[in-house]
Amino acid sequence: NAGVTQTPKFQVLKTGQSMTLQCAQDMNHEYMSWYRQDPGMGLRLIHYSVGAGITDQGEVPNGYNVSRSTTEDFPLRLLSAAPSQTSVYFCASKRQASYEQYFGPGTRLTVT
Amino acid sequence: AQKITQTQPGMFVQEKEAVTLDCTYDTSDQSYGLFWYKQPSSGEMIFLIYQGSYDEQNATEGRYSLNFQKARKSANLVISASQLGDSAMYFCAMRETDGGATNKLIFGTGTLLAVQP
């Protein structure tokens, strides 16, 4: 199993550009989520999904969209990038009946 | 609202000594879970240990143990016999039950541990 994979590892965007951060897992986990990590603030939940076709907002959803068309994939879309979205983004997944979340390696995004 | 507090921004420990990283939490849920994650300089999040609120014994995983004091709402991580490879950022987190469906994690701000030879 590859676990949770994220692409790209690094990305630089200009203000106003859009892009999609990719996340995939091959463990057949029902639950997937996106977090952002900013210095001094720990990780904060952006969006999550409890299964294909079901998504919901986390703590800091503004400026981001998600969709879950398959169990494996959970892309995060930035509609119009802003400097405030400069952060490290982590995708995570878990079996619904389990407590342990598996994190991807992260994507470091810089918006200039 | 649920909250995790880690009051130690940074700590030093001598190699082979034990160290305790503090974590306090606030929740009105009766059922919850507490986690510790390690984040080395390479950036990945590594799961270390988990404690359920109904678990009567403190969780242990190798050199890691969780000192769970429910009445004090604390869940401190104890690392025994520190190694140089333990140098990393450590995050305490709490599983927000929210009806059992979502299992969102709420993180503290982290403690940066430096192990000195």
Boltz contact constraints between the chains, C-beta under 6 A:
constraints:
  - contact:
      token1: [A, 40]
      token2: [B, 109]
      max_distance: 6.0
  - contact:
      token1: [A, 42]
      token2: [B, 107]
      max_distance: 6.0
  - contact:
      token1: [A, 42]
      token2: [B, 108]
      max_distance: 6.0
  - contact:
      token1: [A, 42]
      token2: [B, 109]
      max_distance: 6.0
  - contact:
      token1: [A, 42]
      token2: [B, 110]
      max_distance: 6.0
  - contact:
      token1: [A, 43]
      token2: [B, 107]
      max_distance: 6.0
  - contact:
      token1: [A, 45]
      token2: [B, 104]
      max_distance: 6.0
  - contact:
      token1: [A, 50]
      token2: [B, 101]
      max_distance: 6.0
  - contact:
      token1: [A, 99]
      token2: [B, 33]
      max_distance: 6.0
  - contact:
      token1: [A, 99]
      token2: [B, 50]
      max_distance: 6.0
  - contact:
      token1: [A, 100]
      token2: [B, 47]
      max_distance: 6.0
  - contact:
      token1: [A, 103]
      token2: [B, 45]
      max_distance: 6.0
  - contact:
      token1: [A, 105]
      token2: [B, 44]
      max_distance: 6.0
  - contact:
      token1: [A, 106]
      token2: [B, 43]
      max_distance: 6.0
